[in-house]
Amino acid sequence: MIMLNKLIAELLELGDEKRAEQSQRFFKTGEGEYGEGDVFLGISNPKIRELSKKYDLSFEDIQKLLNSKIHEHRLIGLLILIRNKNKEGAFRFYLKNSQKINNWDLVDLSAPKIVGEFILKNPDSKKIIYGLANSNNLWDKRIAIVSTYALIKQGEVEDIFVIAEMLLGDKHDLIHKAVGWMLREAGKQDEKSLEKFLKKHYKVMPRTMLRYVIEKFEEEKRKKFLKGEF
């Protein structure tokens, strides 16, 4: 508890009111928006990362951080959790707290490291990300998608194609962007499989998702995919 209180005090000292106001707008914290109710101190990610390296906290203390309405508390809790040596314990703890990992930056920095890397080493647990992809919760679905990044980097691209197909009909922009991002990364490993997927699904693929996927294509090729000219 002493270490936790010291960490919280250091975070408070680093806060910047002007930056906090900007973050409130950027992360859509208004009524009815995806980040509704999120509170920011206004601290840059590099400063939070540096501060996180000074602390090794118990799951109990990390839980207190994740329970906080303050975004940077949850962020630094996740950064500390990533370093926890009990990888299975961190994985189970993370899943139990998935509803607290409730903004896109929190998901994106933590899901590949905690969920993705655990599943990479324990493939029998892979069914968990399919369960998350089937969830009605926005953040569970984004965790499922972004967790595949750890697999993709090792050349395992099959799962993101399956999950992407599952989520083609999803209505949320943050899901379109996440799926498009991961498909683009999968294409770096297996371009032929990506193009096959696009040719099959481009007619029903949300436009934002498609644009994210083909963002790095050569201009002529990108225009052809946008027009469905193969």
Contacts in CASP RR format, 6 or more apart in sequence:
PFRMAT RR
TARGET T0000
AUTHOR 0000-0000-0000
METHOD contacts of the structure
MODEL  1
MIMLNKLIAELLELGDEKRAEQSQRFFKTGEGEYGEGDVFLGISNPKIRE
LSKKYDLSFEDIQKLLNSKIHEHRLIGLLILIRNKNKEGAFRFYLKNSQK
INNWDLVDLSAPKIVGEFILKNPDSKKIIYGLANSNNLWDKRIAIVSTYA
LIKQGEVEDIFVIAEMLLGDKHDLIHKAVGWMLREAGKQDEKSLEKFLKK
HYKVMPRTMLRYVIEKFEEEKRKKFLKGEF
1 61 0 8 1.000
3 55 0 8 1.000
3 57 0 8 1.000
3 61 0 8 1.000
4 57 0 8 1.000
4 61 0 8 1.000
4 64 0 8 1.000
4 65 0 8 1.000
7 51 0 8 1.000
7 54 0 8 1.000
7 55 0 8 1.000
7 57 0 8 1.000
7 76 0 8 1.000
8 73 0 8 1.000
10 51 0 8 1.000
11 41 0 8 1.000
11 43 0 8 1.000
11 48 0 8 1.000
11 51 0 8 1.000
11 70 0 8 1.000
11 72 0 8 1.000
11 73 0 8 1.000
11 76 0 8 1.000
12 41 0 8 1.000
14 41 0 8 1.000
14 42 0 8 1.000
14 43 0 8 1.000
14 47 0 8 1.000
14 48 0 8 1.000
14 51 0 8 1.000
15 41 0 8 1.000
15 42 0 8 1.000
15 43 0 8 1.000
16 41 0 8 1.000
16 42 0 8 1.000
16 43 0 8 1.000
17 42 0 8 1.000
19 40 0 8 1.000
19 42 0 8 1.000
19 43 0 8 1.000
19 44 0 8 1.000
20 40 0 8 1.000
20 41 0 8 1.000
20 42 0 8 1.000
22 42 0 8 1.000
23 40 0 8 1.000
23 42 0 8 1.000
23 71 0 8 1.000
24 30 0 8 1.000
24 38 0 8 1.000
24 39 0 8 1.000
24 40 0 8 1.000
27 35 0 8 1.000
27 38 0 8 1.000
27 40 0 8 1.000
27 71 0 8 1.000
27 103 0 8 1.000
27 104 0 8 1.000
27 105 0 8 1.000
28 34 0 8 1.000
28 35 0 8 1.000
28 36 0 8 1.000
29 35 0 8 1.000
29 36 0 8 1.000
29 37 0 8 1.000
29 38 0 8 1.000
29 39 0 8 1.000
29 40 0 8 1.000
30 36 0 8 1.000
30 37 0 8 1.000
34 103 0 8 1.000
34 104 0 8 1.000
34 138 0 8 1.000
34 172 0 8 1.000
34 174 0 8 1.000
35 102 0 8 1.000
35 103 0 8 1.000
37 69 0 8 1.000
38 69 0 8 1.000
38 71 0 8 1.000
38 102 0 8 1.000
38 103 0 8 1.000
39 69 0 8 1.000
39 70 0 8 1.000
39 71 0 8 1.000
40 70 0 8 1.000
40 71 0 8 1.000
40 72 0 8 1.000
41 70 0 8 1.000
41 71 0 8 1.000
41 72 0 8 1.000
42 72 0 8 1.000
43 72 0 8 1.000
45 75 0 8 1.000
45 105 0 8 1.000
48 72 0 8 1.000
48 75 0 8 1.000
48 76 0 8 1.000
48 79 0 8 1.000
49 79 0 8 1.000
51 76 0 8 1.000
52 76 0 8 1.000
52 77 0 8 1.000
52 79 0 8 1.000
52 80 0 8 1.000
52 83 0 8 1.000
55 76 0 8 1.000
55 80 0 8 1.000
56 80 0 8 1.000
56 83 0 8 1.000
57 65 0 8 1.000
57 77 0 8 1.000
57 80 0 8 1.000
59 84 0 8 1.000
59 89 0 8 1.000
59 93 0 8 1.000
62 77 0 8 1.000
62 80 0 8 1.000
62 81 0 8 1.000
62 93 0 8 1.000
63 93 0 8 1.000
63 97 0 8 1.000
65 73 0 8 1.000
65 74 0 8 1.000
65 76 0 8 1.000
65 77 0 8 1.000
65 80 0 8 1.000
66 73 0 8 1.000
66 74 0 8 1.000
66 77 0 8 1.000
66 78 0 8 1.000
66 97 0 8 1.000
66 100 0 8 1.000
66 101 0 8 1.000
67 100 0 8 1.000
68 74 0 8 1.000
71 103 0 8 1.000
71 106 0 8 1.000
74 100 0 8 1.000
74 101 0 8 1.000
74 102 0 8 1.000
74 106 0 8 1.000
75 105 0 8 1.000
75 106 0 8 1.000
75 109 0 8 1.000
78 101 0 8 1.000
78 106 0 8 1.000
78 109 0 8 1.000
78 110 0 8 1.000
78 114 0 8 1.000
79 109 0 8 1.000
79 110 0 8 1.000
81 90 0 8 1.000
81 93 0 8 1.000
81 94 0 8 1.000
81 110 0 8 1.000
81 114 0 8 1.000
82 90 0 8 1.000
82 110 0 8 1.000
82 113 0 8 1.000
82 114 0 8 1.000
84 90 0 8 1.000
87 117 0 8 1.000
87 118 0 8 1.000
87 121 0 8 1.000
88 118 0 8 1.000
88 122 0 8 1.000
90 114 0 8 1.000
90 118 0 8 1.000
91 114 0 8 1.000
91 115 0 8 1.000
91 118 0 8 1.000
91 125 0 8 1.000
94 101 0 8 1.000
94 110 0 8 1.000
94 114 0 8 1.000
94 115 0 8 1.000
95 115 0 8 1.000
95 128 0 8 1.000
98 132 0 8 1.000
98 137 0 8 1.000
98 139 0 8 1.000
98 140 0 8 1.000
98 143 0 8 1.000
99 137 0 8 1.000
99 139 0 8 1.000
101 107 0 8 1.000
101 110 0 8 1.000
101 111 0 8 1.000
101 139 0 8 1.000
101 143 0 8 1.000
102 139 0 8 1.000
103 139 0 8 1.000
104 142 0 8 1.000
104 174 0 8 1.000
104 178 0 8 1.000
107 139 0 8 1.000
107 142 0 8 1.000
107 143 0 8 1.000
107 146 0 8 1.000
108 142 0 8 1.000
108 146 0 8 1.000
111 142 0 8 1.000
111 143 0 8 1.000
111 146 0 8 1.000
111 147 0 8 1.000
111 149 0 8 1.000
112 146 0 8 1.000
112 147 0 8 1.000
112 149 0 8 1.000
112 150 0 8 1.000
113 150 0 8 1.000
115 128 0 8 1.000
115 129 0 8 1.000
115 143 0 8 1.000
115 147 0 8 1.000
115 150 0 8 1.000
116 129 0 8 1.000
116 147 0 8 1.000
116 148 0 8 1.000
116 149 0 8 1.000
116 150 0 8 1.000
116 151 0 8 1.000
117 150 0 8 1.000
118 125 0 8 1.000
119 125 0 8 1.000
119 126 0 8 1.000
119 128 0 8 1.000
119 129 0 8 1.000
119 147 0 8 1.000
119 150 0 8 1.000
119 151 0 8 1.000
120 150 0 8 1.000
120 151 0 8 1.000
120 154 0 8 1.000
120 156 0 8 1.000
126 159 0 8 1.000
129 143 0 8 1.000
129 144 0 8 1.000
129 147 0 8 1.000
129 148 0 8 1.000
129 159 0 8 1.000
129 163 0 8 1.000
130 144 0 8 1.000
130 162 0 8 1.000
130 163 0 8 1.000
130 166 0 8 1.000
131 140 0 8 1.000
131 144 0 8 1.000
132 140 0 8 1.000
132 141 0 8 1.000
132 143 0 8 1.000
132 144 0 8 1.000
132 147 0 8 1.000
133 140 0 8 1.000
133 141 0 8 1.000
133 144 0 8 1.000
133 145 0 8 1.000
133 163 0 8 1.000
133 166 0 8 1.000
133 167 0 8 1.000
134 166 0 8 1.000
135 141 0 8 1.000
135 144 0 8 1.000
138 172 0 8 1.000
138 174 0 8 1.000
138 175 0 8 1.000
141 167 0 8 1.000
141 170 0 8 1.000
141 172 0 8 1.000
141 175 0 8 1.000
142 174 0 8 1.000
142 175 0 8 1.000
142 178 0 8 1.000
144 163 0 8 1.000
145 160 0 8 1.000
145 163 0 8 1.000
145 164 0 8 1.000
145 167 0 8 1.000
145 175 0 8 1.000
145 178 0 8 1.000
145 179 0 8 1.000
145 182 0 8 1.000
146 178 0 8 1.000
146 181 0 8 1.000
146 182 0 8 1.000
148 159 0 8 1.000
148 160 0 8 1.000
148 163 0 8 1.000
148 182 0 8 1.000
149 182 0 8 1.000
149 185 0 8 1.000
151 157 0 8 1.000
151 159 0 8 1.000
151 160 0 8 1.000
152 160 0 8 1.000
152 182 0 8 1.000
152 185 0 8 1.000
152 186 0 8 1.000
152 189 0 8 1.000
153 185 0 8 1.000
155 189 0 8 1.000
155 190 0 8 1.000
157 186 0 8 1.000
157 187 0 8 1.000
157 189 0 8 1.000
157 190 0 8 1.000
157 193 0 8 1.000
160 179 0 8 1.000
160 182 0 8 1.000
160 183 0 8 1.000
160 185 0 8 1.000
160 186 0 8 1.000
161 183 0 8 1.000
161 186 0 8 1.000
161 193 0 8 1.000
161 197 0 8 1.000
163 179 0 8 1.000
164 179 0 8 1.000
164 180 0 8 1.000
164 182 0 8 1.000
164 183 0 8 1.000
164 197 0 8 1.000
165 197 0 8 1.000
165 201 0 8 1.000
167 175 0 8 1.000
167 179 0 8 1.000
168 201 0 8 1.000
168 204 0 8 1.000
168 205 0 8 1.000
168 206 0 8 1.000
168 209 0 8 1.000
169 204 0 8 1.000
169 206 0 8 1.000
170 176 0 8 1.000
170 179 0 8 1.000
170 206 0 8 1.000
173 208 0 8 1.000
176 206 0 8 1.000
176 208 0 8 1.000
176 209 0 8 1.000
176 212 0 8 1.000
177 208 0 8 1.000
177 209 0 8 1.000
177 212 0 8 1.000
179 209 0 8 1.000
179 212 0 8 1.000
180 209 0 8 1.000
180 210 0 8 1.000
180 212 0 8 1.000
180 213 0 8 1.000
181 212 0 8 1.000
183 194 0 8 1.000
183 197 0 8 1.000
183 209 0 8 1.000
183 212 0 8 1.000
183 213 0 8 1.000
184 212 0 8 1.000
184 213 0 8 1.000
184 214 0 8 1.000
184 215 0 8 1.000
184 216 0 8 1.000
186 193 0 8 1.000
186 194 0 8 1.000
187 193 0 8 1.000
187 194 0 8 1.000
194 213 0 8 1.000
198 205 0 8 1.000
198 210 0 8 1.000
198 213 0 8 1.000
198 214 0 8 1.000
198 225 0 8 1.000
199 230 0 8 1.000
202 210 0 8 1.000
202 225 0 8 1.000
202 228 0 8 1.000
205 213 0 8 1.000
210 225 0 8 1.000
210 226 0 8 1.000
211 226 0 8 1.000
214 221 0 8 1.000
214 222 0 8 1.000
214 225 0 8 1.000
214 226 0 8 1.000
215 222 0 8 1.000
217 225 0 8 1.000
224 230 0 8 1.000
END
